[in-house]
Amino acid sequence: MANTSSRTLRLLSLLQTHRFWPGAELADRLGVSVRTLRRDIDRLRDLGYPVEAQRGTEGGYQLAAGAALPPLVVDDEEAVALVVGLQAAAQGPVAGVAESSVRALAKVVRVLPARLRHRVEALREVTVPAPGWDGAAAAPDGLDPELLTGLALACRDAERVRFGYTAGSGERSERHAEPHRLVMLGRRWYLVAYDLTRHDWRSFRLDRITGAARPTGARFRPRELPAADAAAFVRAGIGQLPTPYRVEAVVRAPAGAVRARIGRWVTVEELPREGPEEGPGPDGDRCRVVMSTDSLEWPLLALGMTGAEFEVIGPPELHDLLVEWSERFLRAAAGTVPFRSFADRSGMAPDGRW
């Protein structure tokens, strides 16, 4: 007999294939007793799947009308991960992916159990993406899905919340706020809210919120945001923050190709050709990459993601870090697989072009 989880998936799949299953036949297909089948049906109902029963000697089971559901059984964290991932893909730069992601997102939300659908629909409704962002991307936040969906519900229901917050300076404080919208910018999440303690609009990084956001039960009338939208408000706030590093590098690849890979997080400028065919143009083979960041690790990862040769112009600290990483990678390569040239590994043509 299969374990309970896999048998539940199998049962859901069988219910989808036929409009009606006689109980005895369905139990036989699963290799269980009729009593065990009843428990499995109850388990599906607990998850929110509408399974109807017909009693009597010819009794059996079927999905409710209009509920031809695929075998999708996910927990809260998995549901939030699906929605966040598909939302990010819908805002991505890859041609053809955005429309498909929107369609997939709609299908996933439609077949989730009611309890999860309530939370992820709130997240979809109040999240404002920031496509085309050219700031430096941060490392994944590892956010608690309960925090994310809890704030989404508070935004949608216009309910005040309290939460602990650690500022960039390390100062900790307790905040009482009227949540407005969530913003997904780069790989960070922000809450745009009216701070009732400071009597002004603020944006809060979710990875700096400590513990859970506690709803107070007090509703409020939404205020007018002093910006075009929540994403513009967050962008403006980030633009005013000092950043310790201005990274500049020259990448030996067409500007268009570099923008396609890392253009969401950096500024890419075309450079004149080198040699007799000098002059800017869409077919140029060099470009300048510029970004402002508070960390040097990410710029090196981004430059490596271009898949092309590059030269670090500044700052000096980035060059030092590049030397350190290069030595470490060379030692790792020497101890595992034979080192191959960049052209062999990347597919670049012998003349250095893509």
NORWOQUI-V939468 format. One record per residue. N is the residue number from 1. PHI is phi in radians with two decimals (* if undefined). Layout:
n->N phi->PHI
n->N phi->PHI
This chain:
n->1 phi->*
n->2 phi->-1.20
n->3 phi->-1.18
n->4 phi->-1.05
n->5 phi->-1.12
n->6 phi->-1.18
n->7 phi->-1.19
n->8 phi->-1.14
n->9 phi->-1.10
n->10 phi->-1.09
n->11 phi->-1.08
n->12 phi->-1.10
n->13 phi->-1.13
n->14 phi->-1.15
n->15 phi->-1.09
n->16 phi->-1.32
n->17 phi->-1.33
n->18 phi->-2.25
n->19 phi->-1.21
n->20 phi->-2.49
n->21 phi->-2.12
n->22 phi->-1.04
n->23 phi->-1.00
n->24 phi->-1.11
n->25 phi->-1.17
n->26 phi->-1.16
n->27 phi->-1.10
n->28 phi->-1.12
n->29 phi->-1.12
n->30 phi->-1.53
n->31 phi->1.25
n->32 phi->-2.30
n->33 phi->-1.40
n->34 phi->-1.09
n->35 phi->-1.13
n->36 phi->-1.11
n->37 phi->-1.05
n->38 phi->-1.07
n->39 phi->-1.13
n->40 phi->-1.16
n->41 phi->-1.11
n->42 phi->-1.08
n->43 phi->-1.13
n->44 phi->-1.10
n->45 phi->-1.13
n->46 phi->-1.07
n->47 phi->-1.38
n->48 phi->1.79
n->49 phi->-1.53
n->50 phi->-1.41
n->51 phi->-1.80
n->52 phi->-1.72
n->53 phi->-2.06
n->54 phi->-2.06
n->55 phi->-1.47
n->56 phi->1.89
n->57 phi->-1.13
n->58 phi->-1.87
n->59 phi->-1.23
n->60 phi->-3.08
n->61 phi->-2.38
n->62 phi->-2.75
n->63 phi->-1.28
n->64 phi->-1.06
n->65 phi->-0.97
n->66 phi->1.41
n->67 phi->-2.11
n->68 phi->-1.35
n->69 phi->-1.65
n->70 phi->-1.32
n->71 phi->-1.32
n->72 phi->-2.01
n->73 phi->-2.17
n->74 phi->-2.26
n->75 phi->-1.60
n->76 phi->-1.04
n->77 phi->-1.12
n->78 phi->-1.17
n->79 phi->-1.11
n->80 phi->-1.13
n->81 phi->-1.08
n->82 phi->-1.06
n->83 phi->-1.15
n->84 phi->-1.09
n->85 phi->-1.11
n->86 phi->-1.23
n->87 phi->-1.10
n->88 phi->-1.10
n->89 phi->-1.14
n->90 phi->-1.16
n->91 phi->-1.77
n->92 phi->-1.32
n->93 phi->-1.53
n->94 phi->-1.35
n->95 phi->-1.07
n->96 phi->1.51
n->97 phi->-1.44
n->98 phi->-1.02
n->99 phi->-1.12
n->100 phi->-1.12
n->101 phi->-1.16
n->102 phi->-1.09
n->103 phi->-1.11
n->104 phi->-1.11
n->105 phi->-1.08
n->106 phi->-1.09
n->107 phi->-1.17
n->108 phi->-1.09
n->109 phi->-1.11
n->110 phi->-1.13
n->111 phi->-1.74
n->112 phi->-1.25
n->113 phi->-1.00
n->114 phi->-0.98
n->115 phi->-1.08
n->116 phi->-1.33
n->117 phi->-1.06
n->118 phi->-1.03
n->119 phi->-1.36
n->120 phi->-1.31
n->121 phi->-1.16
n->122 phi->-1.11
n->123 phi->-1.12
n->124 phi->-1.08
n->125 phi->-1.19
n->126 phi->-1.84
n->127 phi->-1.52
n->128 phi->-1.94
n->129 phi->-1.31
n->130 phi->-2.19
n->131 phi->-1.13
n->132 phi->1.38
n->133 phi->-1.10
n->134 phi->-1.90
n->135 phi->-1.42
n->136 phi->-1.27
n->137 phi->-1.43
n->138 phi->-1.72
n->139 phi->-1.21
n->140 phi->-0.98
n->141 phi->-1.42
n->142 phi->1.12
n->143 phi->-1.22
n->144 phi->-1.33
n->145 phi->-0.99
n->146 phi->-1.12
n->147 phi->-1.13
n->148 phi->-1.10
n->149 phi->-1.28
n->150 phi->-1.12
n->151 phi->-1.18
n->152 phi->-1.09
n->153 phi->-1.11
n->154 phi->-1.14
n->155 phi->-1.09
n->156 phi->-1.14
n->157 phi->-1.57
n->158 phi->0.93
n->159 phi->-2.07
n->160 phi->-1.16
n->161 phi->-2.32
n->162 phi->-2.15
n->163 phi->-2.80
n->164 phi->-1.48
n->165 phi->-2.47
n->166 phi->-1.95
n->167 phi->-1.26
n->168 phi->-1.05
n->169 phi->-1.35
n->170 phi->1.67
n->171 phi->-1.24
n->172 phi->-1.82
n->173 phi->-2.66
n->174 phi->-1.79
n->175 phi->-1.95
n->176 phi->-2.15
n->177 phi->-2.48
n->178 phi->-1.84
n->179 phi->-1.19
n->180 phi->-1.94
n->181 phi->-2.62
n->182 phi->-1.78
n->183 phi->-2.16
n->184 phi->-1.78
n->185 phi->-2.18
n->186 phi->1.11
n->187 phi->-2.07
n->188 phi->-2.06
n->189 phi->-1.97
n->190 phi->-2.27
n->191 phi->-1.83
n->192 phi->-1.66
n->193 phi->-2.65
n->194 phi->-1.60
n->195 phi->-1.41
n->196 phi->-1.29
n->197 phi->-1.40
n->198 phi->-1.68
n->199 phi->0.95
n->200 phi->-2.81
n->201 phi->-1.32
n->202 phi->-2.46
n->203 phi->-2.04
n->204 phi->-2.08
n->205 phi->-1.26
n->206 phi->-1.18
n->207 phi->-1.26
n->208 phi->-1.77
n->209 phi->-1.41
n->210 phi->-1.71
n->211 phi->1.29
n->212 phi->-1.62
n->213 phi->-1.47
n->214 phi->-1.68
n->215 phi->-1.17
n->216 phi->-1.66
n->217 phi->1.50
n->218 phi->-1.57
n->219 phi->-1.53
n->220 phi->-2.52
n->221 phi->-1.54
n->222 phi->-0.98
n->223 phi->-1.58
n->224 phi->-1.45
n->225 phi->-1.30
n->226 phi->-1.40
n->227 phi->-2.85
n->228 phi->-1.05
n->229 phi->-2.78
n->230 phi->-1.14
n->231 phi->-1.12
n->232 phi->-1.11
n->233 phi->-1.12
n->234 phi->-1.15
n->235 phi->-0.99
n->236 phi->-1.09
n->237 phi->-1.16
n->238 phi->-1.17
n->239 phi->-1.12
n->240 phi->-1.57
n->241 phi->-1.41
n->242 phi->-1.24
n->243 phi->-2.09
n->244 phi->-1.29
n->245 phi->-2.23
n->246 phi->-1.97
n->247 phi->-1.63
n->248 phi->-2.41
n->249 phi->-2.60
n->250 phi->-1.88
n->251 phi->-1.90
n->252 phi->-1.55
n->253 phi->-2.83
n->254 phi->-1.04
n->255 phi->-1.01
n->256 phi->-1.09
n->257 phi->-1.18
n->258 phi->-1.21
n->259 phi->-1.05
n->260 phi->-1.09
n->261 phi->-1.63
n->262 phi->-2.32
n->263 phi->-1.16
n->264 phi->-1.23
n->265 phi->-2.08
n->266 phi->-2.39
n->267 phi->-1.73
n->268 phi->-2.04
n->269 phi->-2.10
n->270 phi->-1.23
n->271 phi->-2.09
n->272 phi->-1.05
n->273 phi->-1.12
n->274 phi->-1.68
n->275 phi->1.66
n->276 phi->-1.17
n->277 phi->-1.76
n->278 phi->-1.15
n->279 phi->2.32
n->280 phi->-1.27
n->281 phi->2.96
n->282 phi->-1.12
n->283 phi->-1.70
n->284 phi->-1.07
n->285 phi->-1.86
n->286 phi->-2.39
n->287 phi->-2.67
n->288 phi->-1.79
n->289 phi->-1.93
n->290 phi->-2.28
n->291 phi->-2.67
n->292 phi->-1.91
n->293 phi->-2.71
n->294 phi->-1.76
n->295 phi->-2.48
n->296 phi->-1.64
n->297 phi->-1.15
n->298 phi->-1.08
n->299 phi->-0.95
n->300 phi->-1.16
n->301 phi->-1.10
n->302 phi->-1.12
n->303 phi->-1.11
n->304 phi->-1.15
n->305 phi->-1.23
n->306 phi->-1.18
n->307 phi->1.26
n->308 phi->-2.36
n->309 phi->-1.16
n->310 phi->-2.60
n->311 phi->-2.23
n->312 phi->-1.40
n->313 phi->-1.59
n->314 phi->-3.06
n->315 phi->-1.43
n->316 phi->-1.02
n->317 phi->-1.08
n->318 phi->-1.21
n->319 phi->-1.11
n->320 phi->-1.09
n->321 phi->-1.16
n->322 phi->-1.09
n->323 phi->-1.08
n->324 phi->-1.07
n->325 phi->-1.14
n->326 phi->-1.05
n->327 phi->-1.10
n->328 phi->-1.15
n->329 phi->-1.16
n->330 phi->-1.13
n->331 phi->-1.13
n->332 phi->-1.13
n->333 phi->-1.15
n->334 phi->-1.13
n->335 phi->-1.64
n->336 phi->-2.17
n->337 phi->-2.13
n->338 phi->-1.03
n->339 phi->-1.28
n->340 phi->-2.01
n->341 phi->-1.18
n->342 phi->-1.04
n->343 phi->-1.07
n->344 phi->-1.14
n->345 phi->-1.40
n->346 phi->-1.72
n->347 phi->1.49
n->348 phi->-1.21
n->349 phi->-1.16
n->350 phi->-1.01
n->351 phi->-1.42
n->352 phi->1.60
n->353 phi->-1.58
n->354 phi->-1.53
